[in-house]
Amino acid sequence: MLKNFNGRPSLATVLKASTVAGIAAAVLATGVPLEITRSYAEAVKVQAPAVPSFANVVDAVSPAVVSVRVENRVNPVSDNNNDGFSFDFNGRGFDDLPDDHPLKRFFKQFGQDPNDQQGHSRRFGQNGPNGGPNGPGGKGRLRPVAQGSGFFISEDGYIVTNNHVVSDGQAFVAVMNDGTELDAKLIGKDPRTDLAVLKVDGKGKKFTYVNWADDNNVRVGDWVVAVGNPFGLGGTVTAGIVSARGRDIGSGPYDDYLQVDAAVNRGNSGGPTFNLSGEVVGINTAIFSPSGGSVGIAFAIPASTAKDVVADLMKDGQVSRGWLGVQIQPVTKDIAESIGLSEPSGALVVAPQAGSPGDKAGMKAGDVVTALNGETIKDARDLSRRIGAMQPGSKVELSVWRAGKAQPLTVELGTLPIDQKDASADDNNQPQQPEAPASEKALADLGLTVGPSDDGKGLAITGIDPNSDAADKGIKEGETITSVNNQEVSSADDIVKVLNQAKKDGRTRALFQIQSSEGSRFVALPINGQG
């Protein structure tokens, strides 16, 4: 176990450093002899603040960190010479040249031998005897197309990196910190968490590897060290602190990133972030940067997430996740008030996908999942992560808030499809009805003007008051209102009736379900003053 370097400057030491001169000046001002002042200054001589060194950590973990070079086949570029013969500088096509052509003699001397039946290329710059497009089975020469970082998690050669590093590759090379290059095989990848696992064959060699940290011991303000290969420069170390936890950057339903301020740049992707005990607290995967370089905001996949996903990839080459099959969104304070929840927590069901486990169990649009197996659900991301961490076929007990009261539901989880996307609302057809002008006028108090929708489903929003709450909530002209307080509406009269009932129930807000080209969502609007 590596020594933990947690040395921090003492506040008392800092205060001494800032006040010694002042004390000396005060002593002089009171007429105390100069030699006494000097003796006092020597007695409280300031020591330089202890600064943590990362050298021991870096020495221990660097052999486990690799550069990941991603290669793909690139078709060679051909030119036509003035003689009309097609060739490229790998020697392709020079059999078409006359025997006495100078280019054929050039290629025979420096390029490919036409009598070499194996197609081996000896052209300058080739990697290995079978490199290039003329190698066995090749349609184009393997060329580097991306470069990232990774690290060993086992002595037999398993390497963790990012999915986005390897996603476009056909071949992979792990470059160790001593320059050794090893061919790597892709074991599996998981786009949803942006993780991938490679494997190198060390032919019996045991690799230096690193262990996962316990997320429970990672605190905001802790020192961390990022090791990787930024900009292809080679092994590089940067240091900083954990600046936040649980960051959602909008990359997917499983966002739960650590935010670190260590300098992380392009090429660091897939590399590890270590604590001062040399354990991996996260995998660097994204940065926020208007310039393209580090501005001190980087995001790392936490060890707790990575550990489980990597174990599944090593075992099966893929990750099997539980699947509820409902589109969800967060519960805001306004939404909670509109449906009678005491606090804005849980996951609001926008729509169950037809035939999904949630649909079969009776989940409905407007339900709020407040607990899973007796444990409180904080928000929509919390539900997604918990369901995804469960095995398909598991039976779960949900507590659902519906029509002002909680009720239990039992759901048998399915398997999350590989290409699963968020479900969109599946509304029942409603007959098209003419709108009453009085009702439209009433809705104007909400900032909405509505009319019949083209397909007869819900009400089309034909106008928005730019100074209204509806506009502030992002409702736009051209979208459709499909329900209010979980009751389907097909006319302005329907909406007004629901709003009036909400007012009688003591509610100050109503829950509007809005359908757009991007999907369905819920928005809570104030109803004070509605008649």
Sequence and secondary structure as in RCSB ss.txt:
>XXXX:A:sequence
MLKNFNGRPSLATVLKASTVAGIAAAVLATGVPLEITRSYAEAVKVQAPAVPSFANVVDAVSPAVVSVRVENRVN
PVSDNNNDGFSFDFNGRGFDDLPDDHPLKRFFKQFGQDPNDQQGHSRRFGQNGPNGGPNGPGGKGRLRPVAQGSG
FFISEDGYIVTNNHVVSDGQAFVAVMNDGTELDAKLIGKDPRTDLAVLKVDGKGKKFTYVNWADDNNVRVGDWVV
AVGNPFGLGGTVTAGIVSARGRDIGSGPYDDYLQVDAAVNRGNSGGPTFNLSGEVVGINTAIFSPSGGSVGIAFA
IPASTAKDVVADLMKDGQVSRGWLGVQIQPVTKDIAESIGLSEPSGALVVAPQAGSPGDKAGMKAGDVVTALNGE
TIKDARDLSRRIGAMQPGSKVELSVWRAGKAQPLTVELGTLPIDQKDASADDNNQPQQPEAPASEKALADLGLTV
GPSDDGKGLAITGIDPNSDAADKGIKEGETITSVNNQEVSSADDIVKVLNQAKKDGRTRALFQIQSSEGSRFVAL
PINGQG
>XXXX:A:secstr
          HHHHHHHHHHHHHHHHHHHTT  HHHHHHHHHHT          HHHHHHHGGGEEEEEEEEEE 
   EE TTS EE TT TTGGGS TT HHHHHHHHHS  TT TT     TT  STT STTSTT SSEEEEEEEEEE
EE STT EEEE HHHHTT SEEEEE TTS EEEEEEEEEETTTTEEEEEE  TT       B  GGG  TT EEE
EEE GGG  SEEEEEEEEEEEE  SS TT  EEEE S   TT TT EEE TTS EEEEEEEE  SSSS  S EEE
EEHHHHHHHHHHHHHHSS   EE  EEEEE  HHHHHHHT SSS SEEEEEE TTSHHHHTT  TT EEEEETTE
E  SHHHHHHHHHTS TT EEEEEEEETTEEEEEEEE EE  TT                 HHHHHHHGGGTEEE
EE TTSSSEEEEEE TTSHHHHTT  TT EEEEETTEE SSHHHHHHHHHHHHHTT SEEEEEEEETTEEEEEEE
E TT  
